[in-house]
């Protein structure tokens, strides 16, 4: 694991928590995105789980920079001990630098939001419900430009960012290409949205793949500007 990549990610997380209007909820978002239980974080910090819970819920005062630094270090240490999967995913986001004509919008939310709220914001219709009900970010991708411009490594970086997010593919006709591409990336995102088509136009095997890999699948046919405006209105 690159020490420079880890340091850059640690600074990103600490900065996001410190600058958040709700630092405890933002810390919880990162903990859940790293798939670390409160009890495991508490053990690493040598505190009781109730202390972690109190910070995340806001029952305890705003965590100081010392608590934030220790918590971030613990999250990264635990992930490294488990193989570093989430660190690798996030460092790909930081280093990718995708062209704005390929990635139309990319954002990490300060806190997790319910998947149903996300669908309502972009007027999406769900076809399959996956294993998770919340999101911590989104990436909106022009699927045609991605095919034209990206190398195989860049495709992997693009599809393999953070799992706790929605990947939205515009310029799709049936959704076959992005869904097939996702099959080579493990783990998959929490949700995939196909933009610009209606339910009846979706590739016949799309729902089967979503069920097999455990992600939510939805479609929306609102105008592109409205789609982007909806995503940019999210926290």
Beta strands, then each sheet from edge to edge (+ up, - down):
strand 1: 103-114
strand 2: 125-128
strand 3: 134-142
strand 4: 166-170
strand 5: 191-195
strand 6: 216-220
sheet 1: 1+ 3- 4- 5- 6- 2+
end
